[in-house]
Structures are given as structure tokens and as C-alpha cells.
Amino acid sequence: MNTRMNFSFYNPTRILFGAGELNTLYKQTMPGKKALLLISNGKSTKVNGSLDRTIEQLEKAGIEYAIFDKIMENPYKSVVMEGAAFAKENTCDFILALGGGAVLDASVAIAAMATNPGDLWDYVFGGTGKAMPLKNLGLPIVTIATTSGTGSEINCWGVISNPDTNEKIGFGAPELTPVLAIVDPELMRTVPAKYTAYQGFDALFHNTEVMISNGVNILSEAIALSAIENITKYLPRAVRDGNDMEARERVAYGSTMAGISMQLTSTTAEHSMEHSMSAYHHNLPHGAGLIMISKAFYEFFIERHACDEQFIKMAKAMGIENADKPEDFITALVKLQEDCGVADLKMSDYGFKKEESMTLARGARSMQGGLFLANPCEMTDEDCAGIFDKSYR
């Protein structure tokens, strides 16, 4: 695989990265006068103080706000539509999303539907979506990340679930890219160890998928390798001790860099496959699903010698300095999963049956077939089902 020299990159998001950056929010130019303050339906932002701190910053800046606190893991289309209606009812003119991947993803869809007619699925490309273009610009978005996983704080895409159709599909448009993102690792101290691991592996796989994508270029590769190195070295420490700020900062860096590397290239079918998994089993955390299928997924390409050199580069970034064969990447991957306590995850624990493999494979292609085009070699539905079979425990 030849690394491309050509690339196209534009991101209008101003990124404020580092411990303590939330304290500077009041100094920033806001894109409106009243925020839809978007948070999850859980307790984390309230318990860890990040919500109070954010409100303090908004009040210091003279910004009004209305809180919408109904976003769940793998957010539903119905909640997106409810949030959009809430924004209109409260005359909010921008969104401030405070949370992890689900909240950040939902902010993109709510921003669009607060200013556009109809239903979200009218504008979704793929599956049963009607693929209509947005008629109006969405509300501007400010993001404050409280986890390290998705990179959604700086991109224009969100993945939304439609339980009526068993679909989980990415939605977005360039004009929905956040205008400001704050990535403050201090806000991540209280993320439980298990979710620190799940989210960290999501960030890792964003970068490893970029590395094997047939669209990888000189810039996306450099960024992805830097992120892979930092996540591999520091994620086990962050899992062991959430108050290890050096580890939190390095993992957060790897996650935010994934937001950039994904824009420069693309993820691959690994993400399509997991989105199908959690579309059919809504209680499955995204990162956990990715971990379950990761070994078999990457072995598929290694067995076909689709991009041997890329796997060797990643193995070296993951600490195997003398790596000289693609299988060394699998060795490093398994060790990292063991070091983070997630090597024993089982699909069966989340209600999966082995006979679902082809349904999941077809769902992956139906919902996000475009990501299969980024794979370094062809993967048929039968191949995809085989990876699910191989991963099943």
C-alpha cells in the first residue's frame, strides 16, 4: 500500500486542549446568546461538578441557557427530535454539548433538526433514510468533551439509532462542524475504569482503521501513528488510576487526534460492523463491541497480506520496536486488551446468538456500506459474517 501525498483538510473548529481549559470558556466568543445545554440522562456531569462549572462559565459570560438532559448511550432518533423541539421552544440559538460521544453525536443531529422541517431520517443517507439535503443551516455547536473516545468534539458527524428499523447510521454535514471544542482532561477523572477502556479502544481503532484504509495519506498516517503510540502507552495507566492526569491527557490527545485523522481519511468496515451490533443489541457499549470483533477483523486483512507494512508500522508504534511482520500488531493488540482488563468480553453476555452473524453482516453494509469501500481489500457479506463467527464467545 502506497501512502498518498495528496490530502484535503478543512476544520473550522477552534480546539482548546489541556487541563484547566474549561476555566477559559467565559473568555471565548460564543456563537449565540442562549445555549441549549445538552447533557446525558445519567448523573456524571452533575456528580463530578462539570455541569456546575460549565453553568458558572456561561453566567460569567452573560449567556442564557436551557438544559436538555435526556441523551442516552446510542441515542435514539426520537430523543433527537425531542431535543430539537426543546431548542425551538426555548428559543436557543446555539448548542453547548457537555458530555461523551453520545451527547456530542446527538448535538449534530439536534442542531440540524432545530432549524429544518420534517424528521431526522428524511436527511439520513443509508438504510431507510431518504437522503434529502438539509434546507437550512443548523444551530452552531460548542462542545465540551468529558470522555476520550469518539473525537466527535471536532467533527460534523453523529451516529443515531432508530429502534423502529433496527438501524444505527451516521448523520452529518460539513456545515454542522462545531465552532469551538474544549478538551479538558480534568473532566475525565471520574470516568469508571471499564468505560475508560471502552472509550480508549474506540479512539485507538479510529486511528488503526485510518492506518489500513486505502485512503491513508502522509498527514493522516503521521497523526494516527502519534495517537496510537500515546493511547497504547497511557491507556492502561488511565484504566488503573483515573486520577493519573498525565495518562488522561495523553489518551485525550489520541482521541482528539482521531477526530482529525478520520476527517483526513476514513474509518473502515470495523465501525460499520459494530454499529450493526449495537443497532440490534442496544445495551452494547460501542467500544466494547469494537474490542470483541477487533482481533478477527484485523486478522482478516493480515491473512490476505492487504497492507502488511501498515500493520508493522502500528506494531512499532505500540511498543514492539523490532516488529517485522504484520502479526506483531495482533500481539500488541491482545496485550493491550489484557493490560486494560477487556480481553475476555463476550458477545453472548449481551444477548448475541451465533446464528445472527449474517444478519449483522448485512446490517453493516446496509447502514454504513460506504466504510467497506475504505477497506484495503474486498470484504463480502460472507467474509463479514465469518469475522462475527470467529469473534463469537
Residue pairs with C-beta under 8 A, 6 or more apart in sequence:
1 214
1 216
1 306
1 307
1 309
1 310
1 376
3 216
3 217
3 218
3 221
4 215
4 216
4 217
4 218
5 217
5 218
6 217
7 217
7 218
7 219
7 220
7 264
9 219
9 260
9 263
9 264
10 174
11 154
11 155
11 177
11 260
11 263
12 177
12 179
13 153
13 154
13 177
13 178
13 179
13 180
13 181
14 28
14 179
14 180
14 181
15 153
15 154
15 181
15 183
15 256
16 24
16 28
16 180
16 181
16 182
16 183
16 184
17 183
17 252
17 253
17 256
18 183
18 184
18 185
18 249
19 184
19 185
19 186
19 245
19 249
20 184
20 186
21 182
21 183
21 184
22 50
22 53
22 54
22 57
22 144
22 182
22 184
22 186
22 187
23 53
23 57
24 182
25 54
25 57
25 58
25 61
25 144
25 182
26 57
26 58
26 60
26 61
27 61
28 61
28 180
30 61
30 63
30 94
30 142
31 93
31 94
31 140
31 142
31 179
31 180
32 63
32 92
32 93
32 94
32 139
32 140
33 63
33 64
33 93
34 63
34 64
34 65
34 66
34 90
34 91
34 92
34 93
34 94
35 58
35 63
35 64
35 65
35 66
35 92
35 94
35 95
35 96
35 142
36 65
36 66
36 68
36 83
36 86
36 87
36 90
36 92
36 94
36 95
36 96
36 110
36 114
36 139
37 54
37 55
37 58
37 65
37 66
37 67
37 68
37 96
37 98
38 68
38 71
38 83
38 95
38 96
38 97
38 98
38 99
38 103
38 106
38 107
38 110
39 45
39 51
39 67
39 68
39 69
39 71
39 98
39 99
39 103
40 69
40 71
40 72
40 99
40 100
40 102
40 103
41 69
41 70
41 71
41 72
44 50
44 146
44 190
44 191
45 51
45 54
45 98
45 99
45 146
46 52
47 190
48 146
48 187
48 189
48 190
50 98
50 144
50 146
50 187
51 98
54 96
54 98
54 144
55 65
58 64
58 65
58 96
65 92
65 96
66 86
66 87
66 90
66 92
68 83
68 86
68 87
70 79
70 82
70 83
71 79
71 83
71 99
71 102
71 103
71 106
72 79
72 102
73 102
73 285
74 102
74 159
74 161
74 168
74 278
74 282
74 286
75 102
75 105
75 106
75 109
75 158
75 160
75 161
76 160
76 161
76 162
76 163
77 109
77 119
77 120
77 121
77 160
77 161
77 162
79 106
80 106
80 109
80 110
80 113
80 120
80 160
81 113
81 119
81 120
83 106
83 110
83 113
83 114
84 109
84 110
84 112
84 113
84 114
87 95
87 110
87 114
87 139
88 114
92 114
92 139
93 139
93 140
94 139
94 140
94 141
94 142
95 107
95 110
95 111
95 114
95 139
95 140
95 141
95 142
96 141
96 142
96 143
96 144
97 103
97 104
97 106
97 107
97 141
97 142
97 143
97 144
97 178
98 144
98 146
99 144
99 145
99 146
99 147
100 145
100 146
100 147
100 149
100 150
100 199
101 147
101 149
101 150
101 152
101 199
101 202
101 286
104 143
104 145
104 150
104 152
104 153
104 158
105 150
105 152
105 157
105 158
105 159
105 160
106 158
106 160
107 141
107 143
107 158
107 178
108 138
108 141
108 152
108 156
108 157
108 158
108 171
108 172
108 176
109 120
109 158
109 160
109 171
110 139
111 138
111 139
111 140
111 141
111 176
112 120
112 123
112 134
112 138
112 171
112 173
112 176
113 120
114 138
114 139
115 136
115 137
115 138
115 139
116 123
116 134
116 135
116 136
116 138
117 135
118 132
120 160
120 171
121 128
121 129
121 130
121 162
122 129
122 130
122 132
123 129
123 130
123 131
123 132
123 133
123 134
123 171
124 130
124 131
124 160
124 169
124 171
125 131
125 169
125 171
126 169
126 170
126 366
126 367
126 368
126 369
126 370
127 162
127 165
127 167
127 169
127 366
127 367
128 162
128 165
128 167
129 169
134 173
134 175
137 175
138 173
138 175
138 176
140 178
140 179
141 176
141 177
141 178
141 179
142 178
142 179
142 180
142 181
142 182
143 152
143 153
143 154
143 178
143 180
143 181
143 182
144 153
144 181
144 182
144 184
144 187
145 152
145 153
145 181
145 182
145 183
145 184
145 187
145 188
145 252
145 255
145 256
146 187
146 188
146 191
147 188
147 191
147 195
147 199
148 185
148 188
148 196
148 199
148 200
148 203
148 238
148 248
148 251
148 252
148 254
148 255
148 256
149 198
149 199
149 200
149 202
149 203
149 255
149 286
149 287
150 199
150 202
150 203
150 206
150 255
150 258
150 259
151 203
151 206
151 255
151 256
151 257
151 258
151 259
151 260
151 262
152 158
152 259
153 178
153 181
153 182
153 183
153 256
153 259
154 177
154 178
154 181
154 256
154 259
154 260
155 172
155 177
155 178
155 259
155 262
155 263
156 172
156 173
156 174
156 175
156 176
156 177
156 178
157 170
157 171
157 172
158 170
158 171
158 172
159 168
159 169
159 170
159 171
159 275
160 168
160 169
160 170
160 171
161 167
161 168
161 278
161 279
161 282
162 168
162 169
163 282
166 279
166 280
166 363
167 279
167 363
167 366
167 367
168 275
168 276
168 278
168 279
168 367
169 275
169 367
169 368
170 275
170 368
181 256
183 252
183 256
185 245
185 248
185 249
185 252
186 245
186 248
188 196
188 242
188 248
188 252
189 242
189 243
189 245
189 248
190 242
191 199
191 242
192 242
193 239
193 240
193 242
193 341
194 341
194 342
195 285
195 287
196 235
196 238
196 239
196 242
196 251
197 235
197 239
197 287
197 340
197 341
197 342
198 285
198 286
198 287
198 288
198 291
198 342
199 255
199 287
200 231
200 235
200 238
200 239
200 251
200 254
200 255
200 287
200 340
201 235
201 287
201 290
201 291
201 294
201 337
201 340
201 342
202 255
202 286
202 287
202 290
203 227
203 231
203 251
203 254
203 255
203 258
204 227
204 228
204 231
204 232
204 235
204 254
204 336
205 267
205 270
205 271
205 290
205 294
206 255
206 258
206 259
206 261
206 262
206 267
207 223
207 224
207 225
207 227
207 228
207 231
207 254
207 257
207 258
207 261
208 224
208 228
208 298
208 314
209 266
209 267
209 268
209 270
209 271
209 374
210 216
210 220
210 221
210 224
210 258
210 261
210 262
210 264
210 265
210 266
210 267
211 221
211 224
211 225
211 228
211 310
211 313
211 314
212 268
212 298
212 301
212 306
212 307
212 310
212 311
212 375
212 376
213 265
213 266
213 267
213 268
213 374
213 375
213 376
214 374
214 375
214 376
215 265
215 266
215 374
216 224
216 265
216 310
217 264
217 265
219 264
220 261
220 264
220 265
221 313
223 257
223 260
223 261
223 264
224 257
224 258
224 261
224 265
225 313
225 314
225 317
226 254
226 257
227 253
227 254
227 255
227 257
227 258
227 261
228 254
228 314
228 317
228 318
229 317
229 318
230 250
230 251
230 253
230 254
231 250
231 251
231 254
231 255
232 317
232 318
232 319
232 332
232 336
233 250
233 319
234 246
234 247
234 250
234 251
234 254
235 247
235 251
235 336
235 340
236 336
236 339
236 340
237 244
237 246
237 247
238 244
238 247
238 248
238 251
239 339
239 340
239 341
241 247
242 248
265 374
266 371
266 374
267 371
267 374
268 371
268 372
268 374
268 375
268 376
269 297
269 364
269 371
269 372
269 374
269 375
269 379
269 384
270 290
270 293
270 294
270 297
271 290
271 368
271 371
272 364
272 365
272 367
272 368
272 369
272 371
272 372
273 293
273 297
273 360
273 361
273 364
273 384
273 387
273 388
274 286
274 289
274 290
274 293
275 286
275 364
275 367
275 368
276 360
276 361
276 363
276 364
276 367
277 284
277 289
277 292
277 293
277 347
277 352
277 360
278 284
278 285
278 286
278 289
279 363
279 367
280 356
280 359
280 360
280 363
281 350
281 351
281 352
283 350
283 351
284 350
288 342
288 345
288 350
291 337
291 342
291 345
292 345
292 346
292 347
292 391
293 387
293 388
293 391
294 333
294 337
295 330
295 333
295 334
295 391
296 387
296 390
296 391
297 387
297 391
298 311
298 329
298 330
298 333
299 330
299 390
300 379
300 383
300 386
300 387
301 307
301 311
301 375
301 376
301 377
302 308
302 311
302 326
302 327
302 329
302 330
304 377
305 326
306 375
306 376
306 377
307 326
307 376
308 325
308 326
310 376
311 326
311 327
311 328
311 329
312 323
312 324
312 325
312 326
312 328
312 329
314 329
314 332
315 323
315 326
315 328
315 329
315 331
315 332
316 323
318 329
318 332
318 333
318 336
319 332
320 328
320 331
320 332
323 329
323 332
334 343
337 343
346 393
347 388
347 391
347 392
347 393
348 392
348 393
352 392
354 389
354 392
356 388
357 385
357 386
357 388
357 389
357 392
358 381
358 382
358 385
360 384
360 385
360 388
361 381
361 382
361 384
361 385
361 388
362 381
364 372
364 384
365 372
365 381
365 384
372 379
